[in-house]
Amino acid sequence: MVTNIHSRHQSKVLATKERILRWPEVQERAGICRSHAHKLAAQGDFPKPIKLGVRSSGWVESEIEAWLENRIAQSRLNSEAV
């Protein structure tokens, strides 16, 4: 069995280009409080944080951006239906 080493390396490179956001920046972008973000994440309606250390966590920037884009799209659809 042949393993494609290049594609595994490429995946690692792409993954390292992701920016990790700490809570203050997530809050500024999303406009919600921390407890509401965690409640939504538990319900599967907001990106879950990743552990960075024992007492720190962060959010993947692209996941936050996708969530925001989805919320905007849902808002536009709901306003057209009214």
N, C-alpha and C positions, 0 to 999 in steps of 0.2 A: 504494500500500500504506500503510495506516494503522498507526502504531506506538502501542501503548498505553503512554504515558509514565508514567502513574500506577502501573501494575503493576511497571515497572522500578524506580521510586522506592521502592515498597513493599518490593520484594525487598532493596534496599540498606538500608532501615531495619531490616528483620527481621534481616539479616545482622549489622548493627552491634550488635544486642542480645545477640549471643552473647558469652559470657564465655570468655576464654582462660586456661587454667590452666597454670602453670609446673610443672616436675617435682616439687618437694616436695609440692605439693597433690595431684598425680596419684598419687604414691607413697602418700600417706596414705590416699587414697580407695580405690585399687585393691589396695594391700597387696602389690605385687610390686616387685622391684628393676628398675632402669633397663635393664640388659642383657636381662632377660627380657621387659620391655615392648617393646623394639626387636626382639627375636627374634619375638615374637608378631605385631607389626605387619608384619614382613617376610613372615610366613606368612599375613597377612590376618585374623588372629584378635584384633587389638587396634587401636584407632584410631591412625592415623599422625599424627605431630606436624606442625604447620605451621611454616614458617620465619618468624620475626619479625624477624630481622636476620642479619648474617653469622655470629654465634656464639650465637644464641639461637633457641629454638623453644618452642612451647607446644601444648597440646591443646585442642580445642574441648570445652567443658564438657558440652554435650548429647550428644556422642559418647561421652564417658567414662561419663556416666550411663546411656546406652543399653546400653553394654557391661556395666556392673555389673548392670543389670536382667536382661539376657540370661543372665549367669552365674548369678544367683540362680534364675531360672526353670529353667535346665538342671539345676542342683543339686537342685531340688525334684522335677523329673521323674525324675532318676536315683535319688533316694532312695525314690520311690514304686515304682519298678520292682524294687527289691531285695527 
